[in-house]
Amino acid sequence: MKILVCISHVPDTTSKINFSENNSVFDKTGVQFVINPNDEFGLTRAMWLKEKNNAIVHVINVGLHETESTLRKALAIGADKAIRINQDPKDGYSVAKHISNYIMNNTYDLIVAGRESIDYNGGMVPGMISAFTDINFIDKCIELNISGDSVNASREIEGGKENISTKLPLIIGGQKGLVEESDLRIPNMRGIMMARKKELEVVEVNEDYQATISKSFEKPNPKSEVTLVSADEIEKLIDLLHNEAKAI
Amino acid sequence: MDILIFAETNDKGYFKKDALEIASYAYEISSQNGGKVKAICFNSTNPEKLSEYGVKKIVNSKNEELKNFDSGIYSDYISNVFKDEKCNVLILSSSSNSKYIGGILSVKIDAGYVTNVISKPVLGNNLVVVRNTFTNKAFETVEINKNNTILAISKNSFGLKENPVEAEVLEINFDITEARNKVSSVEKTSNKVTIADADIVVSGGRGLKGPENWHLIENLADVLGGATACSKPVSDLGWRPHSEHVGQTGKPVSSNLYIAIGISGAIQHLAGVNSSKVKVVINNDPDAPFFKAADYGIVGDAFEVVPKLIDKLKEFKSAND
């Protein structure tokens, strides 16, 4: 079984969000980049399939040279090979199209993407890849069991979960549930050393396939101070929620 | 410029609030720029309801086989209607199902697709909208680079606006291709308001000291008609099911009112709940980071404050009903 895990290179959750060049681009100064958390759950699940079913795991990213540190981390965790499509990512459509082109030329049984990235929060790449490549798709996948080419999986729905049977090849939009937070792996020294020797293929592309253009960013106004109500004046809170906030 | 909305229904075939919100949103665009608002829905009990919100043509597909949502079949249907009705804008909600098919549809109808939209589009040569990004830490202005557009509207960002019009209701049925994913079973917590649908969410953290105290959260949610949720440590400890975990790696919340009890407000938690309109925090630690993100707060012991709050809310409800 061959698995492709799509890795988004995102600022760590605790990063300060600022913009530069007249508020047109995200300011990367001093920002620590990590594997997108939703992708990391999927990568860990792929590692389990590698260990139990001898799967081969590749990781892919659309990005410039700077994203290689994140791909190397995925290799150190245990992926066998990394692919970097050499383009500054334009939008979800463009990223999905580039990854789909790679998939069309290199067959995979399972493609794992995160349900969304924690930076731009588009949440569209896995669905687009499924449409470009015409393969089965489960979004918000929280359980995944594979035997032969049969798949039993679950997806999160509003108020519960839906159990699904389907066939490989398959793409999932992954999230917590595929594995738990405590299952995530920190690369060890041996993994880091081995990662240096693993293949990192750089794919050159010309087209950009851009469907949407990011024009500018703006930060919300600083939040006004919290209105504190004394624990002995609960009525006041109810009054504020009713008359001022109109929330009840 | 005709606009199509995908109007979702609940298990009984009635429109969800999100469906009426995106109808209101679509009407606002059409009233400024001409063109009709049309809708596609599946197994709707009362399709004509949408006419109260400005929808002039409602395509309802009644078919038992469409009872279970299937991303392939639903997106085929919607893209067919989009093309047949000669629309160039498709409006979706931000529900799980709408987001499931948004990406697929953008390929099928070759559209620029924008999620988490919070503003009406500005029309020039190309459509321009504002969306939430960086987990509600910034707004992004985005221009569409295609002839067709799909916008997924952020819940509660526009509200409901009634605009009664005359509407034509059409029943259609396409040949249904076989579903590629078979749903073998559905496990749902019965008769509970879901976090996604709730206007009010009451959430508990480690400050509640144990699962045996969750009646406080449940009773408060009951009085308010809200859903219950919890912080990550609480679901990791097994006090509550994972399905109730809200935050960056859990469920996102964009309710009208979010009440956090005994939750300190870690950055990952706040990232998931920040798009809620009004946030209330009850915590005995005045230095809890949540107080910086909240609109209203009570510094106090949850075990004293919450029962009082429940009693006072019951009085308030009976006086206002």
Interface residues (C-beta under 8 A of the other chain):
Chain A: T13 T14 I17 F19 F26 P37 N38 F41 G92 Y93 A96 I118 D119 Y120 N121 G122 G123 M124 V125 P126 G127 M128 S130 A131 F132 N136 F137 I138 D139 K140 N152 E156 I157 E158 G159 G160 K161 E162 N163 I164 S165 T166 K167 Q175 K176 G177 E180 E181 S182 Q210 A211 T212 I213 S214 K215 S216 F217 E218 K219 P220 K223 V226 T227 L228 V229 S230 A231 I234 E235 L237 I238 L240 L241 H242 A245 A247 I248
Chain B: S71 G72 S75 S95 S96 N97 K99 Y100 I101 G102 G103 I104 S106 V107 K108 A111 G112 Y113 V114 T115 N116 V128 N132 T133 F134 T135 N136 K137 A138 F139 E140 T141 V142 E143 I144 N145 K146 R180 N181 K182 V183 S184 S185 V186 E187 K188 T189 K192 T194 I195 A196 D197 I200 L224 K232 D236 H242 S243 H245 Q248 T249 G250 K251 N256 L257 I267 Q268 A271 K277 V278 V280 V281 F291 K292 A293 A294 D295 Y296 G297 I298 V299 G300 D301 E304 V305 K308 L309 K312 L313 F316 N320
